[in-house]
């Protein structure tokens, strides 16, 4: 069973952006393994709590990253970049 696990800072993606991750990841596995993979592909989007995320030894917070808004999802942009 194909499985993908995405860990993202909480509140940086909208519901629509998370749905896009699930859909596009599933499509990628189908492209690679064929249609038989669709029914068995599992995609997990986990939100890491504020302050539980860091890069280069620096803890990142929601205040630094910016919270996602529904408007960003509609125009395709996002606080943490395009999904």
C-alpha positions, 0 to 999 in steps of 0.5 A: 500500500503506498503511504505518504506522511506530510508533517506541516506546522499547524494552521499554515494550510487550509482545509482545501490545501490539505485536500489538494495534498491528498489528491495530488499525492494519490495521483502521483502514486497512480501515475507511478504504480498504475490505477491499482494503487488508487484504492490502497493509497493512504496520505496523512497530513499531520499538523505539528503544534506551534513551536514544535517545528524548527529549521537550522536549529531555530524553532519556528512559530505560527507568528513567524510563518503566518496563518493560512486563510481561506482567501489564500486557498482560493487564489492558490497562495498560502502562508507556507507556500503553494501546496 
